[in-house]
Amino acid sequence: MLSLAAILYGTTAELPLFLQTLMGYPALQSGYAMSPRGIAAFVTTFFMGRLVGRVRTRWMLCFGFTMLAVSSFMLSDITLQVSQMRVIWPSIVNGIAISFIFVPLTTTTMSQLRQQQIGNATGIFNLMRNLGGSIGIAFVTTMLARGAQAHQALMVGHLTPTDPAFRERLAAAQHALAKHTDIVTAKAQAYSMIYQTLDHQAHLWAFVDNFGCLAYWRWPASR
């Protein structure tokens, strides 16, 4: 439950942040992109009641955690040109995984306890969920900020006057902006545009690192 909550709440906090800050989605459209996860979990839960008792819970948990990793892996190759469906499908897989984990895990946790122990067990169970959610949200937000700084420090080394691609991009941006303002202002705006692109790419790679970390449960390589 601790691992499930950490990944679940971590992706819940991170994915809308990616959609709204980098993709420019409004809050309502971002919510639409996230809603299939809840729908998938709602529908799958109906079938889980029939599977419990017929299929061994360890196999359902194994399948659920595998699907949970797959959903994060599907988000680990996102780009700034990703379509909305590329976000919706991982959310659906994530919702299915939640049902395959939560239902058998709850059943297994409570099935062997005496009636007098159910209250305490439920409290500890919910505590682990809340604790895992707090850990997941704190982890992804912290690593997102640190990852963006790390990737920016790595990529900024290419933005030098000796780099042909940088000179070409700067000249093209300055030429386009000079049509609407003076040369000095156009140059400053061109630098600002290139830095904004760098900042977006640095944050994008930080998101990719975080989703990969949740998929493989390993420390991001850039750290």
N, C-alpha and C positions, 0 to 999 in steps of 0.2 A: 504493500500500500504506500509506503514511503517513496519507493521508486516510481510507482505509477503517478502519484500526486505531483512529484517533482517534474516529471516529463510533461504531464497533462497541463499543469498550471504554467510551466515554463513556456510551452508552445502557445498557450492561450494568451500569455502576455506579450510574446515576441512577434507572432505572426501579424496581428493588427498593427503593431508598431511599424513593421516592415511595409505593410500595404499603405499606411497613411503617410509615413515620412518619406519613403523612397519612391513609391509608386504613385503617390498623389491621390489615393482613394479618399473620398469623404467618409465620415464615420458610418453612415448608413450602408454604403456599398461594401465597406469593410466588414460590417456585420453580416451582410448577405453572403459574403465569401466564407465566413466562419460558420454560418448556421447549418450547412449540411452535416457537420460533425454531430451536432445534437440530434438531428433527424435520424442519422444512421445509427446512433446509439439507442435512440428511442425504439426504432424498428427492430434492431437486433436483440434487444432485451426481451421482446416477446418470445423469440425462439429459444433463448437461453434457458427459460424455465422448463422447456421440454427436453433439453439436452442434459441438464443437471440430473444425475442419477443414472443416466444411460451411457454417458461418456465420462471417463475418468477426469477428475478436475485438474490433475497435473498436466494432462494433454491440452485441455482448454486454456490453462494458464500459459503453457508454452506457446501455443498458437497466438494467444492474445499479446504476449510480450514481443513475439516475433513481428506481428503486424504493427505494433507500436513503434518498433525500430524501423520497419519499412516505411511508415508514414513520415518519420523524421528524415530518413534517407532520401525520400522523394523530394524533400524540400532543400536538400543539401547542394543542389546544383541550380538554384534559382538565379536569374539574371534580372536586370532592370527592364528587360523586354518580355518577361514572363507573362503569359496570359492568365486570365482569372481561373480558367479550368485547371491549370497546373497547380493552383492553390486549393481548389475545391476537392479534387480527387484525393490528395493526401489527408484532407480533413475528413472525408468519408471513411477512409481506411482507419484513421485515428479513432473515429466514433465506433466502428466495428470492434476495434481492439479494446476499447474501454469496456464494452459489454462482456467480451470474452474474458476479461480480467476481473472486473468488479463483482459480477454475479457469483462465479465459482469461488473467488477469494473470500467473499463475505460468508458464503455457505460453509466453506471449509473452516473458517475461523470460529464460527459459532456452533457448528454441528456437534462437537465433542464436549461442549461445556455444560455444566449443571445450570439449572434455572437461576440459582443464586449468583452465578458468575457472569450471567449475560450482561447485566448492567455495567459492571466494571470493564468487561471486555469491549463492549460497544464504545465506552468512553475512550479507552486506549486506542481502539481502532480509528475513531474519528480524530483523536489527537495526532496519530501518525499521518493521517491524510492532511490535516491542516499544517503540520510541521513540514511535511514533504512539499506542499504547495509553497510555503514560505521560502524553503530552501531553493526550490526551482526558480521562483521569480527573482530572488536575490542573485542567484547564480547567473541567469541569462542576462539580466540587466547590467551586472558588474562586468561580465566578460564581453558584453557588447561594447561598452564604453572603452575597456582596455584594448579590445581587439581592433576597434576603429583607430585608436591612437597608434597601435603597433603597425597596422597595414599602411596607415598614412605615412609613418616614418620610413617604411620600406619603399613606398612608391614615390615619395617626394624627391628621392635621389635621381629620378629620371627627368624631373622638371628643371633642367639646366640649359643654359644657352648653347652648350655643346651637343645637346641631344637633337638630332634632325627632326624627329616627330614633334617635339615640343616647339621648335622654331616654326615649323610649318603650321601647326595648330594655332600658335599665337599670332602669326602673320595673317592667317585667314580670318580669325576672329576680329583682329584689329582692323583689317580692311573692310569687313562687313559693318562694323560699328562706326567706322569713320564717316560713313555716308549720312549718319544722323547726328554726329557731334564732332567736336574738334579732336585732333590727333592725340593730345595728352590724355583727355578723358577716355577716348577709345582704347588706348593702351591699358589704362587702369581697369576699365571694364572687361577687357580681354583677359587680363590676369585673374580677375574675380571669377569669370566664367570657368576658366581652367581649374581654379582651386575648387570651385563648387563641384565640378566633375570628379576631381580627385577625392573630395570628401564623400560624395555619393558612392564611389567605388570602394573606398575604405570601409564605409559602413556596410556595403553589400557583402564584402568578404568577411566582415565580422559576423553577420547573420549566417552566412554559409558555414563558418566555423562552428557556431553554436548549434545549428541543426545537425551538423555532422557529429558533434560531441554527443548530442542526445541520441543519435542513431547508434553509434558505436560504443557509447559510454566511455569515451577516452578523452584525455585532456587535449584541447585544440593544439595543433602542431605549431602554430605561430607563437605560442606562449613560451 
